[in-house]
Amino acid sequence: MRALLKIFRSHALDAFQSGVLHLVVPLMFAWGLCAVPAVLAAAAPDVLIVLSGNQKQYRLSSDGMKAQLDSHGIRWESVLLNEFVAESNNLSEHRAKTFVAVGAQAAIWLQEKLPTETPLAYCMVPSPDDLGLTDRPRTYGVSTDVPIREQLEFIIAALPDINSIGLLYSSEEERSQALFGRLQDAIPTQWDLHAVCIDEYDSFAGALDALVDRRPDIIWTMADATVYDTARIRALLLHSLRAQIPVFGFSLPFVRAGAMLGIGVNPKALGTTCATMIEQVHQSGLEYLTTHHGNAVPSAHKPNTSFDTALNLYVAERFDLSIPRTVIDRATCAIRETGD
């Protein structure tokens, strides 16, 4: 049952990062069945890439990874998780030097099934701490999580006059509370923080009304399945429009839907970063991740520093807010009218 709950939760986390707010991969991933796939019976590759699904973001990440591995002569194979689960029995017999999980479902399944002595890399995975990846030995990778301080830097650059920030969170969910705490630690000391716990209200609408009544300069959102789903995001954007309070979205589709600004995952860049880590480990061993290089020790668990930035200039115009030209020019995506 615990494994099923972890798989169910990972569906929501992956879906949020891709901007698709529904569960997309069958819960059969909770079980490991049958024998090693025929594709794995050939000469073992250096790296076996296991994709959580066939969604575009996973394929783009895998493409970036493969190109980088090819440039260093590292042999790879790739397989979809559902195919791998259906035909895998004894992973200890597979001779790949490293398994790579692309997406949370693959990461959860592989970390539970692989022998602990087998290196596991991961990519396109949100909250590796929550999934237990940072506790597993011989595990490293890059998450989809953008450091909160970098999100705030983008907000300040786009809207330099703001002095307060608001958010909705859940006190019943550890991840939600942790993100609230990180935001609290990261905001400028002169800012006011308006935090509303949705569990203290009879409905999400009540909590949203309470937050809007506090009139924060911007509402910050996080990829938290206990707080947001499709209907709640629509409600938030509608309230935002009526109250003329901009929203910071956690994905590019969120910004296209009506958030004034936000961040998004660059899957190909994350795949390239993960492949670079794999190449370094294959060349120097896992000790590379715990050894000083100059004045720094490389991190085995990297945050997402190759993220996209998005601006909805149509919404900014409706709110009568002006975003500096330098910020617009640097944005990955600038939406100028509905339908962009």
Secondary structure, DSSP 4 states (H G I P E B T S, - for coil): -HHHHHHHHHHHHHHHHHT--S--S-GGGGS--S---GGGSSSPPSEEEEES-S-HHHHHHHHHHHHHHHHTT--EEEEEHHHHHHH-S-GGG---SEEEEESHHHHHHHHHHS-TTS-EEEEEES-TTTTTGGGSTTEEEEESPPPHHHHHHHHHHH-TT--EEEEEE-TT-HHHHHHHHHHHHHS-TTSEEEEEEGGGSSSHHHHHHHHHHT--S-EE----TTT--HHHHHHHHHHHHHHT--EEESSHHHHHHT-SEEEE--HHHHHHHHHHHHHHHHHH-GGGGGS-BTTB---SEE---S-EEEEEHHHHHHTT----HHHHHH-SEEE-STT-
